[in-house]
Amino acid sequence: MLLDLQRVLQARKDQESFLKIISALLPAIRETDAAGWYKSSSVLGILFTGLPSDAHKSIAGIMLTRVSGILYGALPFEQYNQIVISHYLFPEERDHNVPQRPSHPTLYPDLSKRENQNRLYKITKRVMDVVGSAVGLIVGSPLFLGIALAIKLSSKGPVLFRQQRVGQYGKPFVFLKFRSMCVDNDPGIHKEYVKQLITNQAENKAGNGKDQGVYKLTNDPRVTRIGVFLRRTSLDELPQLYNVLIGDMSLVGPRPPIPYEVQAYEIWHRRRVLEAKPGITGLWQVHGRSRVKFDDMVRLDLRYAMAASLWLDIKILIRTPRAVLMGNGAY
């Protein structure tokens, strides 16, 4: 809960009103709660911890009413009317069918601060994304045509596979790939495996001839013959250059998850969809891909976000072709 006291404190510089507010609020704060400045000397923040998840909305409403009533009784109406009270629930409920970011910026002030500090990098990165994706789409158009023809001749269905994915801050977008699976397949196989992967229950399966196994579905019955080749060579990912061009993705960044993946995330896993725009390649791709456990993949994504720079992006892009050719972790 945030209490914006800026107007009150500016009007009464002797802090008398602030002391009244604190004295009135103390009885409403439990020992397990925490209070302090959300914004120094202007916005007071209170963390109400340990709310039962099945009733947190109703409890939050009761708390808001209670705090508002306490302040109304303790302060003159003019001062009470100058306080702006807002409240937020963490973790947030996420509806990825709504085309808006479900992650409220108020809960992540560190992200806003970092964005303001890295504006030049973000502008430069966007220019690189637009130029790189446009060149890739133009130069690769004959290859795209050949792949599209092979897909059409080998199986029934569309050339492109469209799927809703979760972008930065949880905002959904339509993700493109060359279709590598049969149409009308059952996603239940992948849903179950993803749940096992995220909870560290997935088996390390034999890879594509390499010594080290992979954490990925192998011998997936949904994959077509041409699809096996496209996946092992990562050619199925090429249509994502269009996602980069229109700004849903970047050339470098974490891989965008499917909504049911995010539903299985632990709270700390969610940072990977907050810290950076999703990308075609990243640290995970050049450090073993599916040979890496899910938790380690998340750590690589967070490591990239914390150390993001134009030079790091360039190094990852340079290392990506070798990773693709070697096929380490691909399946």
C-alpha positions in Angstrom: 0.0 0.0 0.0 1.3 3.4 -1.0 0.3 6.7 0.7 1.3 9.7 -1.3 1.9 12.4 1.4 3.6 14.9 -0.8 0.9 17.6 -0.6 0.5 17.2 3.1 4.2 17.4 3.9 4.7 20.4 1.7 1.9 22.3 3.4 3.2 21.4 6.9 6.9 21.6 6.9 7.1 21.1 10.7 6.3 17.4 10.1 3.4 17.6 12.7 1.0 16.0 10.2 3.5 13.3 9.4 3.8 12.3 13.0 0.0 12.2 13.3 -0.2 9.9 10.3 2.4 7.6 11.7 0.9 7.5 15.2 -2.5 6.7 13.7 -1.2 3.9 11.4 1.0 2.1 13.8 -1.9 0.1 15.5 -2.9 -1.1 12.0 0.5 -2.5 11.1 1.4 -6.0 12.3 4.8 -7.1 13.5 5.2 -9.1 10.3 4.5 -6.0 8.1 7.0 -3.4 7.1 6.7 0.3 6.6 9.2 2.8 5.1 9.7 5.3 2.3 8.8 4.1 -1.2 9.8 7.6 -2.4 11.9 9.5 0.1 10.0 12.1 2.1 6.9 11.9 -0.1 5.4 8.4 -0.6 5.1 6.1 2.4 5.0 2.3 1.6 3.6 -0.5 3.7 4.2 -4.2 3.0 1.4 -6.3 4.3 2.9 -9.8 4.3 1.5 -13.3 4.5 -2.0 -12.8 3.0 -3.7 -16.0 2.1 -3.7 -16.3 -1.7 -7.3 -17.5 -1.9 -8.6 -14.3 -0.3 -6.0 -11.6 -0.8 -8.3 -9.4 -2.9 -11.0 -9.2 -0.3 -8.4 -8.8 2.5 -6.7 -6.0 0.6 -10.0 -4.2 0.1 -10.7 -4.5 3.9 -7.2 -3.1 4.7 -7.6 -0.2 2.3 -11.0 0.7 3.9 -9.4 0.4 7.4 -6.4 2.5 6.7 -8.6 5.1 5.0 -10.9 5.2 8.0 -8.0 5.6 10.4 -6.6 8.5 8.6 -10.0 10.1 8.2 -10.5 10.0 11.9 -7.0 11.2 12.8 -6.6 14.2 10.4 -8.6 17.3 9.5 -10.6 16.7 6.4 -8.5 19.1 4.4 -5.3 17.2 5.1 -7.0 13.8 4.7 -8.2 14.8 1.3 -4.6 15.6 0.2 -3.5 12.0 0.7 -3.6 9.6 -2.2 -3.8 5.9 -1.3 -3.2 3.1 -3.7 -2.6 -0.6 -3.2 -1.1 -3.5 -5.3 -1.0 -7.2 -4.9 2.1 -9.3 -5.4 2.5 -11.6 -7.2 0.2 -10.2 -9.8 -2.6 -12.2 -11.4 -1.7 -12.6 -15.0 -4.1 -12.8 -17.9 -2.0 -13.2 -21.1 -5.1 -12.9 -23.3 -5.3 -9.2 -22.5 -2.9 -7.2 -24.7 -1.6 -5.1 -21.9 1.4 -5.6 -19.5 0.1 -7.3 -16.3 3.3 -6.3 -14.4 2.6 -3.0 -12.7 5.6 -0.7 -12.8 5.0 0.4 -9.2 6.1 -3.1 -8.0 9.3 -3.0 -10.0 10.9 0.5 -9.5 14.3 -1.0 -10.2 13.3 -1.8 -13.7 12.1 1.8 -14.4 15.3 3.2 -13.0 17.4 0.9 -15.2 15.4 1.8 -18.3 16.0 5.5 -17.7 19.7 4.9 -17.3 20.1 2.8 -20.4 18.1 4.8 -23.0 21.1 5.2 -25.3 21.7 1.5 -25.3 18.1 0.7 -25.9 17.9 3.1 -28.9 21.1 1.7 -30.4 19.9 -1.9 -29.8 16.5 -1.1 -31.5 18.4 0.4 -34.6 20.5 -2.8 -34.7 17.4 -4.9 -34.5 15.6 -3.1 -37.3 18.6 -3.1 -39.6 19.6 -6.7 -38.8 16.1 -8.1 -39.2 15.4 -6.2 -42.4 18.6 -7.4 -44.0 18.0 -10.9 -42.8 14.5 -11.0 -44.3 15.7 -9.6 -47.7 18.9 -11.7 -48.0 17.2 -14.9 -46.6 14.1 -14.7 -48.8 15.3 -17.4 -51.3 15.9 -19.7 -48.3 12.5 -18.9 -46.9 10.9 -19.8 -50.2 12.8 -23.1 -50.3 11.8 -24.0 -46.7 8.2 -23.1 -47.3 8.1 -25.3 -50.4 9.6 -28.2 -48.5 7.0 -27.9 -45.7 4.1 -27.8 -48.1 5.3 -30.8 -50.0 6.0 -32.9 -46.9 2.8 -32.4 -44.8 -0.6 -30.8 -44.8 -1.1 -27.4 -43.1 0.2 -23.8 -43.2 3.8 -22.9 -43.7 4.0 -20.7 -40.7 3.2 -21.7 -37.1 1.6 -18.9 -35.1 1.5 -19.1 -31.3 0.8 -16.6 -28.5 3.9 -16.0 -26.5 4.7 -13.8 -23.5 6.8 -10.7 -24.2 8.5 -8.3 -21.9 6.5 -7.3 -18.8 4.1 -10.2 -19.6 2.6 -8.5 -22.7 1.4 -11.2 -25.2 2.3 -11.2 -28.9 1.9 -13.6 -31.8 5.1 -15.6 -32.3 6.1 -16.9 -35.7 8.0 -20.1 -36.7 8.2 -22.3 -39.7 5.8 -25.2 -38.9 7.7 -28.3 -37.8 4.8 -30.3 -36.4 1.6 -31.9 -37.7 -1.5 -29.8 -37.6 -4.1 -30.3 -34.9 -1.6 -31.9 -32.6 -2.2 -32.3 -28.8 -0.2 -29.8 -26.8 -0.7 -31.8 -23.6 2.5 -33.7 -24.2 4.5 -30.4 -24.1 2.5 -28.9 -21.2 3.3 -31.9 -19.0 7.0 -31.9 -20.0 7.3 -28.1 -19.3 5.8 -28.6 -15.9 8.4 -31.3 -15.1 11.2 -29.2 -16.6 10.4 -26.1 -14.5 10.0 -28.2 -11.3 13.4 -30.0 -12.0 11.7 -33.3 -12.5 12.5 -33.7 -16.2 14.9 -36.5 -17.2 18.2 -35.8 -19.0 17.6 -37.6 -22.3 20.0 -38.7 -24.9 20.8 -35.9 -27.4 21.7 -35.9 -31.1 24.9 -37.9 -30.9 26.6 -35.7 -28.3 28.0 -37.1 -25.0 25.8 -34.8 -22.9 22.0 -35.3 -22.8 19.4 -32.7 -23.2 16.4 -31.4 -21.2 13.9 -31.5 -24.0 11.3 -33.7 -25.6 13.0 -36.1 -27.9 11.3 -38.4 -30.4 8.3 -36.1 -30.2 5.6 -37.8 -32.4 4.1 -34.4 -33.4 7.2 -33.4 -35.3 7.3 -34.0 -39.1 10.3 -35.4 -41.0 11.2 -32.0 -42.4 10.5 -30.5 -38.9 13.3 -32.6 -37.4 15.8 -31.0 -39.8 14.4 -27.5 -39.3 14.7 -27.8 -35.5 18.2 -29.3 -35.4 19.4 -26.5 -37.7 17.3 -23.8 -36.0 15.9 -22.8 -39.4 12.4 -23.0 -38.0 13.3 -19.8 -36.0 13.9 -17.6 -39.1 10.4 -16.1 -39.3 11.0 -14.4 -35.9 13.0 -11.8 -37.8 9.6 -10.3 -38.6 8.8 -10.3 -34.8 12.1 -8.4 -34.4 11.3 -6.0 -37.2 7.9 -4.9 -35.7 9.4 -4.7 -32.1 7.9 -7.7 -30.3 11.3 -9.3 -30.0 15.0 -8.4 -30.3 17.9 -10.2 -32.0 19.3 -10.9 -28.6 17.4 -11.7 -25.4 15.6 -14.4 -23.4 13.4 -16.9 -25.3 9.7 -15.9 -25.1 7.7 -18.4 -23.1 4.2 -19.8 -23.7 1.6 -18.6 -21.3 1.2 -22.0 -19.6 4.9 -22.0 -19.0 4.7 -18.7 -17.1 1.8 -20.1 -15.0 4.2 -22.8 -13.7 7.0 -20.3 -12.9 8.2 -19.7 -9.4 8.2 -16.0 -8.5 11.9 -15.5 -9.2 11.6 -17.1 -12.6 9.2 -14.3 -13.7 12.1 -11.9 -13.7 13.2 -13.3 -17.1 10.1 -11.8 -18.8 10.5 -8.5 -17.0 14.2 -7.8 -17.3 14.6 -7.8 -21.1 12.8 -8.0 -24.4 12.7 -11.6 -25.7 15.1 -12.5 -28.4 16.0 -15.0 -31.1 19.3 -15.8 -29.6 21.0 -15.2 -26.2 23.4 -16.5 -23.6 21.3 -19.7 -23.2 21.7 -20.5 -26.9 25.4 -20.1 -26.9 25.9 -21.9 -23.6 24.5 -25.3 -24.4 20.8 -24.6 -25.0 18.7 -27.6 -23.9 21.7 -29.2 -22.2 21.1 -26.6 -19.5 18.6 -27.1 -16.7 15.7 -24.7 -16.5 16.9 -22.8 -13.4 20.3 -22.4 -15.0 18.7 -21.1 -18.2 16.8 -18.5 -16.1 20.1 -17.5 -14.4 21.7 -17.0 -17.8 18.8 -14.8 -18.9 19.1 -12.7 -15.7 22.8 -12.5 -16.1 22.4 -11.1 -19.6 19.8 -8.6 -18.4 22.1 -7.3 -15.7 25.2 -7.0 -17.9 23.3 -6.0 -21.1 25.4 -3.9 -23.5 25.9 -3.4 -27.2 29.2 -5.2 -27.1 27.7 -8.2 -25.3 24.9 -8.4 -27.9 27.5 -8.4 -30.7 29.5 -11.1 -29.0 26.4 -13.3 -28.7 25.5 -12.7 -32.3 29.0 -13.7 -33.4 28.9 -16.9 -31.4 25.4 -17.9 -32.5 26.3 -19.3 -35.9 28.9 -21.6 -34.4 26.4 -22.8 -31.8 23.9 -23.6 -34.5 26.4 -25.4 -36.7 27.7 -27.5 -33.8 24.1 -28.3 -32.8 24.9 -28.5 -29.1 21.7 -28.9 -27.2 19.5 -28.7 -30.3 16.7 -31.3 -30.8 
